[in-house]
Amino acid sequence: MAPPHHQLLTQVARMFPDALFYAPTKAPLVALTIDDVPTPGDRDDASTRLILNALNNYNRTAEQPVHATFFVITDHLNPGSTILQDILASGHEIANHGTTDTTPAILQPAQFARHFQEAHDRITDLIQQPLRWYRPGRGLYNRAMVEHIRLTPGYESLVALASMVPFDTMRRLSTPNLNTWYLAQFIFPGAIFVMHGGSMERCVQTAHALPTLLALIDRQGYRVGTLSELYDSLAKESTAETPAAPPPPHPPQPPVPPSQPPA
C-alpha cells in the first residue's frame, strides 16, 4: 500500500510533467540515488568511499544486491582520483549533477549549457560511458534546461528528481537515525530515494544510515536498483501487460484452375 503522501506526490508530478519524481509501477522496485559526490579536496576520496563501502558490505550478504546512481559534481573531482571507476566497478551508475553545487535554474540558458556540457564532457571522458540522467541542484529547473537536456544525445527527456525533499542536508536536524526514519516513510513501488555525499559529515551520516534503511526496504519485499534500472522496468512492465496481437488472417487463396478445360 502506498503511503498517504503518495497522492500528494502524484499531484506534484502532474504539475511538473518534465520531471521524474517516481516511477508509476506496481513492481516492488525502488531507486537509490546519492548526490553531490565526491567530496572536494578529500585525499583518496575517503569520505565517498565510506558510502561505497557501506553498499559493498551490505551486498556481501544480501540476497538481492543493491545498486545506486551517483550524481557527480565535476568541480568536486580530485586530481588522479579513480572513484568514478570504482563506483562503476561495484555495479553502480554515474550521472550528471553539473559542474558546481549551484542552482542552475537561475542561470541564463548559455550559462546553463556550459554548466551542463562541461560536466558531461568531463565525466564521459573519465568513464568512457554515456550518461542518461541529469539532476539539477536544489531540484529546480526551467523550460530552457529541459529543452537543452532533450537535445543532448543519450539523456532521458525527464529531469531526475526524487520522491522526497532531502532531509540529510539540514545540518542542525540531520542524524543517521532520523534520516533512516524519514526515508522509510517513502517506501512504495517506484520510489526514488535521495541521500547525500559531498562532505565528510554527510558521507558519514549516509554510510551509517544505509544498512538500516536497506534492511527495512528488503524486509518489505522491495529490490533497490539504479535510476536506470527503475526507469527501464517501466518499459518491460508495459510490454508484459500488452496482449499479443492476433495472427493476421490468411489471405484469400486464388481459385484452383480445373485440371481439364471444360468441354
Secondary structure, 3 states (H helix, E strand, C coil): CCCCCHHHHHHHHHHCCCEECECCCCCCEEEEEEEEECCCCCHHHHHHHHHHHHHHHHHHHCCCCCCEEEEECHHHCCCCCCHHHHHHHCCCEEEECCCCCCCHHHCCHHHHHHHHHHHHHHHHHHHCCCCCCECCHHHCCCHHHHHHHHCCCCCCCCEECCCCCCCCCCCCCCCHHHHHHHHHCCCCCCEEEEEECCCHHHHHHHHHHHHHHHHHHHHCCCEEECHHHHHHHHHHHHHHHCCCCCCCCCCCCCCCCCCCCCC
